[in-house]
Amino acid sequence: MTELDTATLLIHCPDRAGLVHDVTGFISSHQGNIVDLQQHIDPTEDAFFMRLEWSLERFTLEKEEIAARLLPMTRRHEMQFRLMFSSQKKRVALFVTKDNHCLYDLLARHEAGDLPMDIPLIVSNHEYLRPAAERFGIPFHHIPVTKDTRVAQESLMVDLLKKERIDTVVLARYMQIIGNEMIAAFPNQILNIHHSFLPAFVGAKPYHQAFERGVKLIGATSHYVTAELDEGPIIHQDVMSVSHEDSVADLVRLGRDLEKTVLAKALWLHVRDKVLVYRNKTVVFS
């Protein structure tokens, strides 16, 4: 069965009457068949948000024409918009260090067809996970980073990503701080995953600290990377209950499971164009 070729429009603007009518009227006036429409109004911000997806099968405009033809309407309503096409899969670079659980999970989901994207390369500051990349036939780039070489190596990474036409970076347990150059090059396009204890239990062994405090709930958070460390717009989170019967090893194991599923869900939402960033928050459409 041939997959339906669709266009997706993500919009946010000041809330006012007639927005839905104007947007859907534009699509219908060009013979577009709307296959999904979701909207949200934030009354505290007086802001309107919409995700609209339509079939291009009988649409009378070429893909290259659509954005320009939208401009009169978007200017009239002071809209910020993004236009994407399902036929143009996102090109995703996976960044890793030594932990392999998120990497293997994403590679397996991608191989199974559950993540509609391309993975042109894997980048790591260690050689440790090169065999995983080779097993899945993905080019592996070892770019070591030290305190003295961080800026130069990040410039090298940005050049590599641009050369490979990467539009999304996933930090699949990449244990290095991302600098301003890469953040500026990929705004709201770098996904990170970590435990949800922050800002508590900071450091290398959060589950050990949590165990000592007798926590009853653990979780994971995936968010976009910004210059403020671990404070970017949140895409997806999940939690699970734990008890006094769980050891430190249990907490680590359960935490890794959460990290895998939360990162995979966040990436799925991102590549399906279901996330709209507004200020430092997200509107995540179902």
ZADO-1210 file (C-alpha; in nm, 4 decimals, padded with zeros to 6 digits):
<atoms>
<atom x="00.0000" y="00.0000" z="00.0000" code="MET" pos="1"/>
<atom x="00.1436" y="00.3383" z="-00.1021" code="THR" pos="2"/>
<atom x="00.1782" y="00.5823" z="00.1855" code="GLU" pos="3"/>
<atom x="-00.0332" y="00.8959" z="00.1500" code="LEU" pos="4"/>
<atom x="00.1710" y="01.2039" z="00.0561" code="ASP" pos="5"/>
<atom x="00.0622" y="01.4825" z="00.2881" code="THR" pos="6"/>
<atom x="00.1526" y="01.8352" z="00.3917" code="ALA" pos="7"/>
<atom x="00.1484" y="01.9462" z="00.7548" code="THR" pos="8"/>
<atom x="00.1047" y="02.3035" z="00.8718" code="LEU" pos="9"/>
<atom x="00.1935" y="02.4082" z="01.2283" code="LEU" pos="10"/>
<atom x="00.0627" y="02.7510" z="01.3270" code="ILE" pos="11"/>
<atom x="00.0594" y="02.9797" z="01.6262" code="HIS" pos="12"/>
<atom x="-00.0684" y="03.3356" z="01.6415" code="CYS" pos="13"/>
<atom x="-00.2842" y="03.5695" z="01.8513" code="PRO" pos="14"/>
<atom x="-00.6299" y="03.4223" z="01.9022" code="ASP" pos="15"/>
<atom x="-00.9064" y="03.5849" z="01.7015" code="ARG" pos="16"/>
<atom x="-01.2250" y="03.4953" z="01.5195" code="ALA" pos="17"/>
<atom x="-01.2102" y="03.3332" z="01.1783" code="GLY" pos="18"/>
<atom x="-00.8727" y="03.1579" z="01.2048" code="LEU" pos="19"/>
<atom x="-00.9962" y="02.8036" z="01.1449" code="VAL" pos="20"/>
<atom x="-01.2245" y="02.9218" z="00.8652" code="HIS" pos="21"/>
<atom x="-00.9411" y="03.1006" z="00.6851" code="ASP" pos="22"/>
<atom x="-00.6877" y="02.8185" z="00.7141" code="VAL" pos="23"/>
<atom x="-00.9241" y="02.5407" z="00.6142" code="THR" pos="24"/>
<atom x="-01.0677" y="02.7637" z="00.3408" code="GLY" pos="25"/>
<atom x="-00.7213" y="02.8000" z="00.1892" code="PHE" pos="26"/>
<atom x="-00.6790" y="02.4218" z="00.1787" code="ILE" pos="27"/>
<atom x="-01.0225" y="02.3521" z="00.0345" code="SER" pos="28"/>
<atom x="-00.9916" y="02.6284" z="-00.2264" code="SER" pos="29"/>
<atom x="-00.7022" y="02.4309" z="-00.3752" code="HIS" pos="30"/>
<atom x="-00.8800" y="02.0936" z="-00.3626" code="GLN" pos="31"/>
<atom x="-00.6929" y="01.9707" z="-00.0558" code="GLY" pos="32"/>
<atom x="-00.8476" y="01.6921" z="00.1527" code="ASN" pos="33"/>
<atom x="-00.7863" y="01.7523" z="00.5249" code="ILE" pos="34"/>
<atom x="-00.6915" y="01.4280" z="00.7008" code="VAL" pos="35"/>
<atom x="-00.6167" y="01.5662" z="01.0487" code="ASP" pos="36"/>
<atom x="-00.6911" y="01.8935" z="01.2258" code="LEU" pos="37"/>
<atom x="-00.6160" y="01.9765" z="01.5881" code="GLN" pos="38"/>
<atom x="-00.6240" y="02.3111" z="01.7622" code="GLN" pos="39"/>
<atom x="-00.5612" y="02.4589" z="02.1048" code="HIS" pos="40"/>
<atom x="-00.6250" y="02.7985" z="02.2609" code="ILE" pos="41"/>
<atom x="-00.4224" y="02.9261" z="02.5563" code="ASP" pos="42"/>
<atom x="-00.6456" y="03.1896" z="02.7177" code="PRO" pos="43"/>
<atom x="-00.3706" y="03.3116" z="02.9512" code="THR" pos="44"/>
<atom x="-00.1512" y="03.4000" z="02.6532" code="GLU" pos="45"/>
<atom x="-00.4426" y="03.4766" z="02.4178" code="ASP" pos="46"/>
<atom x="-00.2672" y="03.2424" z="02.1737" code="ALA" pos="47"/>
<atom x="-00.3999" y="03.0054" z="01.9095" code="PHE" pos="48"/>
<atom x="-00.2242" y="02.6856" z="01.8014" code="PHE" pos="49"/>
<atom x="-00.3108" y="02.4510" z="01.5158" code="MET" pos="50"/>
<atom x="-00.1782" y="02.1418" z="01.3431" code="ARG" pos="51"/>
<atom x="-00.3392" y="02.0710" z="01.0078" code="LEU" pos="52"/>
<atom x="-00.2477" y="01.7853" z="00.7740" code="GLU" pos="53"/>
<atom x="-00.3909" y="01.7399" z="00.4261" code="TRP" pos="54"/>
<atom x="-00.3516" y="01.5076" z="00.1307" code="SER" pos="55"/>
<atom x="-00.1569" y="01.6346" z="-00.1688" code="LEU" pos="56"/>
<atom x="-00.3134" y="01.3824" z="-00.4071" code="GLU" pos="57"/>
<atom x="-00.5440" y="01.6335" z="-00.5761" code="ARG" pos="58"/>
<atom x="-00.3993" y="01.9560" z="-00.4363" code="PHE" pos="59"/>
<atom x="-00.3720" y="02.2132" z="-00.7127" code="THR" pos="60"/>
<atom x="-00.0559" y="02.3856" z="-00.5844" code="LEU" pos="61"/>
<atom x="00.2943" y="02.2453" z="-00.6206" code="GLU" pos="62"/>
<atom x="00.4854" y="02.1948" z="-00.2964" code="LYS" pos="63"/>
<atom x="00.7229" y="02.4780" z="-00.3848" code="GLU" pos="64"/>
<atom x="00.4311" y="02.7212" z="-00.4236" code="GLU" pos="65"/>
<atom x="00.2462" y="02.6596" z="-00.0971" code="ILE" pos="66"/>
<atom x="00.4523" y="02.8674" z="00.1470" code="ALA" pos="67"/>
<atom x="00.4444" y="03.1774" z="-00.0710" code="ALA" pos="68"/>
<atom x="00.0703" y="03.1440" z="-00.1305" code="ARG" pos="69"/>
<atom x="00.0152" y="03.1212" z="00.2469" code="LEU" pos="70"/>
<atom x="00.1903" y="03.4519" z="00.3162" code="LEU" pos="71"/>
<atom x="-00.1057" y="03.6933" z="00.2709" code="PRO" pos="72"/>
<atom x="-00.3114" y="03.4968" z="00.5240" code="MET" pos="73"/>
<atom x="-00.0252" y="03.4495" z="00.7714" code="THR" pos="74"/>
<atom x="00.0621" y="03.8189" z="00.7603" code="ARG" pos="75"/>
<atom x="-00.2995" y="03.9181" z="00.8094" code="ARG" pos="76"/>
<atom x="-00.3262" y="03.7052" z="01.1239" code="HIS" pos="77"/>
<atom x="00.0320" y="03.7624" z="01.2480" code="GLU" pos="78"/>
<atom x="00.0940" y="03.3873" z="01.2187" code="MET" pos="79"/>
<atom x="00.4176" y="03.2023" z="01.2746" code="GLN" pos="80"/>
<atom x="00.4052" y="02.8847" z="01.0664" code="PHE" pos="81"/>
<atom x="00.6049" y="02.5796" z="00.9631" code="ARG" pos="82"/>
<atom x="00.5239" y="02.3710" z="00.6564" code="LEU" pos="83"/>
<atom x="00.6439" y="02.0109" z="00.6238" code="MET" pos="84"/>
<atom x="00.5846" y="01.7234" z="00.3830" code="PHE" pos="85"/>
<atom x="00.5571" y="01.3561" z="00.4761" code="SER" pos="86"/>
<atom x="00.7628" y="01.2566" z="00.1714" code="SER" pos="87"/>
<atom x="01.0607" y="01.4537" z="00.3064" code="GLN" pos="88"/>
<atom x="01.1814" y="01.2424" z="00.5965" code="LYS" pos="89"/>
<atom x="01.3876" y="01.4082" z="00.8640" code="LYS" pos="90"/>
<atom x="01.7584" y="01.3308" z="00.8597" code="ARG" pos="91"/>
<atom x="01.8566" y="01.2419" z="01.2151" code="VAL" pos="92"/>
<atom x="02.2044" y="01.2214" z="01.3678" code="ALA" pos="93"/>
<atom x="02.2411" y="01.0122" z="01.6838" code="LEU" pos="94"/>
<atom x="02.4982" y="01.1294" z="01.9392" code="PHE" pos="95"/>
<atom x="02.6207" y="00.8715" z="02.1936" code="VAL" pos="96"/>
<atom x="02.8959" y="00.8131" z="02.4482" code="THR" pos="97"/>
<atom x="02.9140" y="00.4711" z="02.6154" code="LYS" pos="98"/>
<atom x="02.5610" y="00.3865" z="02.7337" code="ASP" pos="99"/>
<atom x="02.3972" y="00.1779" z="02.4615" code="ASN" pos="100"/>
<atom x="02.0374" y="00.1291" z="02.5744" code="HIS" pos="101"/>
<atom x="01.8855" y="00.4320" z="02.3981" code="CYS" pos="102"/>
<atom x="02.0950" y="00.3812" z="02.0848" code="LEU" pos="103"/>
<atom x="01.9997" y="00.0166" z="02.0355" code="TYR" pos="104"/>
<atom x="01.6350" y="00.0932" z="02.1070" code="ASP" pos="105"/>
<atom x="01.6178" y="00.3706" z="01.8450" code="LEU" pos="106"/>
<atom x="01.8061" y="00.1661" z="01.5863" code="LEU" pos="107"/>
<atom x="01.5745" y="-00.1311" z="01.6379" code="ALA" pos="108"/>
<atom x="01.2626" y="00.0851" z="01.6133" code="ARG" pos="109"/>
<atom x="01.3959" y="00.2493" z="01.2991" code="HIS" pos="110"/>
<atom x="01.4814" y="-00.0847" z="01.1399" code="GLU" pos="111"/>
<atom x="01.1292" y="-00.2065" z="01.2206" code="ALA" pos="112"/>
<atom x="00.9794" y="00.0956" z="01.0443" code="GLY" pos="113"/>
<atom x="00.8411" y="00.2533" z="01.3607" code="ASP" pos="114"/>
<atom x="01.0363" y="00.5794" z="01.3243" code="LEU" pos="115"/>
<atom x="00.9814" y="00.7411" z="00.9825" code="PRO" pos="116"/>
<atom x="01.3196" y="00.9089" z="00.9409" code="MET" pos="117"/>
<atom x="01.6677" y="00.8584" z="00.7981" code="ASP" pos="118"/>
<atom x="01.9803" y="00.8049" z="01.0118" code="ILE" pos="119"/>
<atom x="02.2795" y="00.9055" z="00.7980" code="PRO" pos="120"/>
<atom x="02.5337" y="00.8952" z="01.0819" code="LEU" pos="121"/>
<atom x="02.6168" y="00.8287" z="01.4454" code="ILE" pos="122"/>
<atom x="02.8572" y="01.0596" z="01.6313" code="VAL" pos="123"/>
<atom x="03.0415" y="00.9687" z="01.9500" code="SER" pos="124"/>
<atom x="03.3184" y="01.1045" z="02.1696" code="ASN" pos="125"/>
<atom x="03.4302" y="00.7422" z="02.2263" code="HIS" pos="126"/>
<atom x="03.4891" y="00.4383" z="02.0044" code="GLU" pos="127"/>
<atom x="03.2881" y="00.2179" z="02.2385" code="TYR" pos="128"/>
<atom x="02.9690" y="00.1990" z="02.0285" code="LEU" pos="129"/>
<atom x="03.1234" y="00.1740" z="01.6835" code="ARG" pos="130"/>
<atom x="03.0255" y="-00.2000" z="01.6615" code="PRO" pos="131"/>
<atom x="02.6586" y="-00.1040" z="01.7095" code="ALA" pos="132"/>
<atom x="02.6752" y="00.1393" z="01.4192" code="ALA" pos="133"/>
<atom x="02.8490" y="-00.1178" z="01.2005" code="GLU" pos="134"/>
<atom x="02.5879" y="-00.3800" z="01.2882" code="ARG" pos="135"/>
<atom x="02.3152" y="-00.1533" z="01.1507" code="PHE" pos="136"/>
<atom x="02.5254" y="-00.0303" z="00.8572" code="GLY" pos="137"/>
<atom x="02.5363" y="00.3341" z="00.9687" code="ILE" pos="138"/>
<atom x="02.8527" y="00.5475" z="00.9319" code="PRO" pos="139"/>
<atom x="03.0196" y="00.6113" z="01.2691" code="PHE" pos="140"/>
<atom x="03.2170" y="00.9285" z="01.3400" code="HIS" pos="141"/>
<atom x="03.4510" y="00.9335" z="01.6399" code="HIS" pos="142"/>
<atom x="03.5007" y="01.2945" z="01.7498" code="ILE" pos="143"/>
<atom x="03.6767" y="01.3005" z="02.0892" code="PRO" pos="144"/>
<atom x="03.6104" y="01.6019" z="02.3091" code="VAL" pos="145"/>
<atom x="03.8224" y="01.7467" z="02.5872" code="THR" pos="146"/>
<atom x="03.7987" y="02.0690" z="02.7797" code="LYS" pos="147"/>
<atom x="04.0656" y="02.2247" z="02.5587" code="ASP" pos="148"/>
<atom x="03.9256" y="02.1004" z="02.2255" code="THR" pos="149"/>
<atom x="03.5518" y="02.1398" z="02.2907" code="ARG" pos="150"/>
<atom x="03.4933" y="02.4531" z="02.0804" code="VAL" pos="151"/>
<atom x="03.6974" y="02.3350" z="01.7816" code="ALA" pos="152"/>
<atom x="03.5435" y="01.9876" z="01.7867" code="GLN" pos="153"/>
<atom x="03.1935" y="02.1258" z="01.8049" code="GLU" pos="154"/>
<atom x="03.2623" y="02.3372" z="01.4965" code="SER" pos="155"/>
<atom x="03.3771" y="02.0186" z="01.3254" code="LEU" pos="156"/>
<atom x="03.0534" y="01.8478" z="01.4289" code="MET" pos="157"/>
<atom x="02.8380" y="02.1332" z="01.2974" code="VAL" pos="158"/>
<atom x="03.0210" y="02.1258" z="00.9647" code="ASP" pos="159"/>
<atom x="02.9701" y="01.7489" z="00.9420" code="LEU" pos="160"/>
<atom x="02.5988" y="01.7751" z="01.0215" code="LEU" pos="161"/>
<atom x="02.5465" y="02.0481" z="00.7636" code="LYS" pos="162"/>
<atom x="02.7368" y="01.8488" z="00.5023" code="LYS" pos="163"/>
<atom x="02.5059" y="01.5507" z="00.5673" code="GLU" pos="164"/>
<atom x="02.1966" y="01.7783" z="00.5570" code="ARG" pos="165"/>
<atom x="02.0997" y="01.6812" z="00.9107" code="ILE" pos="166"/>
<atom x="01.7933" y="01.8566" z="01.0505" code="ASP" pos="167"/>
<atom x="01.7569" y="01.6746" z="01.3846" code="THR" pos="168"/>
<atom x="02.0126" y="01.5738" z="01.6485" code="VAL" pos="169"/>
<atom x="01.9303" y="01.3191" z="01.9177" code="VAL" pos="170"/>
<atom x="02.1465" y="01.3006" z="02.2288" code="LEU" pos="171"/>
<atom x="02.0973" y="00.9319" z="02.3031" code="ALA" pos="172"/>
<atom x="02.2854" y="00.9487" z="02.6334" code="ARG" pos="173"/>
<atom x="02.5608" y="01.1696" z="02.4923" code="TYR" pos="174"/>
<atom x="02.7487" y="01.2766" z="02.8024" code="MET" pos="175"/>
<atom x="02.8838" y="01.6105" z="02.6844" code="GLN" pos="176"/>
<atom x="02.7395" y="01.9597" z="02.7188" code="ILE" pos="177"/>
<atom x="02.6261" y="02.0996" z="02.3836" code="ILE" pos="178"/>
<atom x="02.7701" y="02.4431" z="02.3109" code="GLY" pos="179"/>
<atom x="02.6113" y="02.7572" z="02.1755" code="ASN" pos="180"/>
<atom x="02.7289" y="02.7071" z="01.8162" code="GLU" pos="181"/>
<atom x="02.5405" y="02.3810" z="01.7723" code="MET" pos="182"/>
<atom x="02.2350" y="02.5057" z="01.9624" code="ILE" pos="183"/>
<atom x="02.2196" y="02.8097" z="01.7341" code="ALA" pos="184"/>
<atom x="02.2595" y="02.5909" z="01.4251" code="ALA" pos="185"/>
<atom x="01.9776" y="02.3555" z="01.5306" code="PHE" pos="186"/>
<atom x="01.7174" y="02.5534" z="01.7297" code="PRO" pos="187"/>
<atom x="01.4492" y="02.3246" z="01.8744" code="ASN" pos="188"/>
<atom x="01.6012" y="02.0401" z="01.6740" code="GLN" pos="189"/>
<atom x="01.8283" y="01.8825" z="01.9376" code="ILE" pos="190"/>
<atom x="01.6529" y="01.6276" z="02.1598" code="LEU" pos="191"/>
<atom x="01.7941" y="01.5152" z="02.4937" code="ASN" pos="192"/>
<atom x="01.6936" y="01.2513" z="02.7480" code="ILE" pos="193"/>
<atom x="01.7687" y="01.2300" z="03.1187" code="HIS" pos="194"/>
<atom x="01.6204" y="01.1183" z="03.4465" code="HIS" pos="195"/>
<atom x="01.3444" y="01.3335" z="03.5916" code="SER" pos="196"/>
<atom x="01.4982" y="01.3946" z="03.9331" code="PHE" pos="197"/>
<atom x="01.6548" y="01.7222" z="03.8214" code="LEU" pos="198"/>
<atom x="01.7213" y="01.9693" z="03.9757" code="PRO" pos="199"/>
<atom x="01.7553" y="01.7266" z="04.2690" code="ALA" pos="200"/>
<atom x="02.0144" y="01.4461" z="04.2711" code="PHE" pos="201"/>
<atom x="02.2577" y="01.6221" z="04.0406" code="VAL" pos="202"/>
<atom x="02.5660" y="01.4274" z="03.9397" code="GLY" pos="203"/>
<atom x="02.6875" y="01.1024" z="03.7940" code="ALA" pos="204"/>
<atom x="02.4886" y="00.8656" z="04.0159" code="LYS" pos="205"/>
<atom x="02.1358" y="01.0044" z="04.0554" code="PRO" pos="206"/>
<atom x="01.9788" y="00.6629" z="04.1186" code="TYR" pos="207"/>
<atom x="02.2186" y="00.5946" z="04.4041" code="HIS" pos="208"/>
<atom x="02.1218" y="00.9280" z="04.5597" code="GLN" pos="209"/>
<atom x="01.7544" y="00.8533" z="04.5047" code="ALA" pos="210"/>
<atom x="01.7909" y="00.5131" z="04.6660" code="PHE" pos="211"/>
<atom x="01.9495" y="00.6704" z="04.9736" code="GLU" pos="212"/>
<atom x="01.6517" y="00.9071" z="05.0008" code="ARG" pos="213"/>
<atom x="01.4009" y="00.6262" z="04.9620" code="GLY" pos="214"/>
<atom x="01.2217" y="00.7710" z="04.6589" code="VAL" pos="215"/>
<atom x="00.8908" y="00.6174" z="04.5586" code="LYS" pos="216"/>
<atom x="00.8754" y="00.7502" z="04.2031" code="LEU" pos="217"/>
<atom x="01.1287" y="00.7626" z="03.9199" code="ILE" pos="218"/>
<atom x="01.0934" y="00.9089" z="03.5741" code="GLY" pos="219"/>
<atom x="01.2510" y="01.0361" z="03.2536" code="ALA" pos="220"/>
<atom x="01.2231" y="01.3603" z="03.0571" code="THR" pos="221"/>
<atom x="01.2936" y="01.4354" z="02.6922" code="SER" pos="222"/>
<atom x="01.3288" y="01.7979" z="02.5911" code="HIS" pos="223"/>
<atom x="01.4799" y="02.0268" z="02.3322" code="TYR" pos="224"/>
<atom x="01.8275" y="02.1551" z="02.4129" code="VAL" pos="225"/>
<atom x="01.8733" y="02.5250" z="02.4842" code="THR" pos="226"/>
<atom x="02.1567" y="02.7339" z="02.6241" code="ALA" pos="227"/>
<atom x="02.0062" y="02.6869" z="02.9718" code="GLU" pos="228"/>
<atom x="02.1238" y="02.3389" z="03.0725" code="LEU" pos="229"/>
<atom x="01.8362" y="02.0877" z="03.1009" code="ASP" pos="230"/>
<atom x="01.5757" y="02.3669" z="03.0945" code="GLU" pos="231"/>
<atom x="01.4593" y="02.3442" z="02.7329" code="GLY" pos="232"/>
<atom x="01.0972" y="02.2911" z="02.6213" code="PRO" pos="233"/>
<atom x="00.9732" y="01.9514" z="02.7414" code="ILE" pos="234"/>
<atom x="00.8440" y="01.7123" z="02.4751" code="ILE" pos="235"/>
<atom x="00.7560" y="01.3979" z="02.6703" code="HIS" pos="236"/>
<atom x="00.7823" y="01.2558" z="03.0228" code="GLN" pos="237"/>
<atom x="00.6873" y="00.9393" z="03.2040" code="ASP" pos="238"/>
<atom x="00.7141" y="00.7985" z="03.5562" code="VAL" pos="239"/>
<atom x="00.6809" y="00.4700" z="03.7401" code="MET" pos="240"/>
<atom x="00.6393" y="00.3712" z="04.1013" code="SER" pos="241"/>
<atom x="00.9217" y="00.2037" z="04.2936" code="VAL" pos="242"/>
<atom x="00.9417" y="00.0780" z="04.6515" code="SER" pos="243"/>
<atom x="01.1744" y="-00.0140" z="04.9381" code="HIS" pos="244"/>
<atom x="01.2090" y="-00.3580" z="04.7780" code="GLU" pos="245"/>
<atom x="01.3921" y="-00.2139" z="04.4750" code="ASP" pos="246"/>
<atom x="01.7713" y="-00.2085" z="04.4891" code="SER" pos="247"/>
<atom x="01.9961" y="00.0519" z="04.3281" code="VAL" pos="248"/>
<atom x="02.0440" y="-00.1907" z="04.0374" code="ALA" pos="249"/>
<atom x="01.6652" y="-00.2150" z="04.0018" code="ASP" pos="250"/>
<atom x="01.6305" y="00.1626" z="03.9926" code="LEU" pos="251"/>
<atom x="01.9018" y="00.1916" z="03.7280" code="VAL" pos="252"/>
<atom x="01.7424" y="-00.0832" z="03.5169" code="ARG" pos="253"/>
<atom x="01.3935" y="00.0637" z="03.5438" code="LEU" pos="254"/>
<atom x="01.5278" y="00.4112" z="03.4760" code="GLY" pos="255"/>
<atom x="01.6954" y="00.2934" z="03.1571" code="ARG" pos="256"/>
<atom x="01.3685" y="00.1410" z="03.0381" code="ASP" pos="257"/>
<atom x="01.1936" y="00.4729" z="03.0957" code="LEU" pos="258"/>
<atom x="01.4683" y="00.6643" z="02.9177" code="GLU" pos="259"/>
<atom x="01.4334" y="00.4402" z="02.6119" code="LYS" pos="260"/>
<atom x="01.0562" y="00.4694" z="02.5819" code="THR" pos="261"/>
<atom x="01.0395" y="00.8419" z="02.6609" code="VAL" pos="262"/>
<atom x="01.3119" y="00.9304" z="02.4095" code="LEU" pos="263"/>
<atom x="01.1550" y="00.7113" z="02.1405" code="ALA" pos="264"/>
<atom x="00.8129" y="00.8702" z="02.1961" code="LYS" pos="265"/>
<atom x="00.9592" y="01.2223" z="02.1901" code="ALA" pos="266"/>
<atom x="01.1447" y="01.1489" z="01.8681" code="LEU" pos="267"/>
<atom x="00.8340" y="00.9938" z="01.7112" code="TRP" pos="268"/>
<atom x="00.6369" y="01.3082" z="01.7944" code="LEU" pos="269"/>
<atom x="00.9147" y="01.5263" z="01.6534" code="HIS" pos="270"/>
<atom x="00.9586" y="01.3431" z="01.3227" code="VAL" pos="271"/>
<atom x="00.5806" y="01.3312" z="01.2760" code="ARG" pos="272"/>
<atom x="00.5690" y="01.7126" z="01.3190" code="ASP" pos="273"/>
<atom x="00.3409" y="01.6971" z="01.6202" code="LYS" pos="274"/>
<atom x="00.5395" y="01.9351" z="01.8430" code="VAL" pos="275"/>
<atom x="00.4987" y="02.3119" z="01.8346" code="LEU" pos="276"/>
<atom x="00.7399" y="02.5163" z="02.0482" code="VAL" pos="277"/>
<atom x="00.6066" y="02.8376" z="02.1969" code="TYR" pos="278"/>
<atom x="00.8433" y="03.0361" z="02.4164" code="ARG" pos="279"/>
<atom x="00.9909" y="02.7722" z="02.6491" code="ASN" pos="280"/>
<atom x="00.6935" y="02.5357" z="02.6336" code="LYS" pos="281"/>
<atom x="00.5519" y="02.2922" z="02.3826" code="THR" pos="282"/>
<atom x="00.2111" y="02.2169" z="02.2443" code="VAL" pos="283"/>
<atom x="00.2180" y="01.8445" z="02.1659" code="VAL" pos="284"/>
<atom x="-00.0613" y="01.7283" z="01.9378" code="PHE" pos="285"/>
<atom x="-00.1874" y="01.3723" z="01.9744" code="SER" pos="286"/>
</atoms>
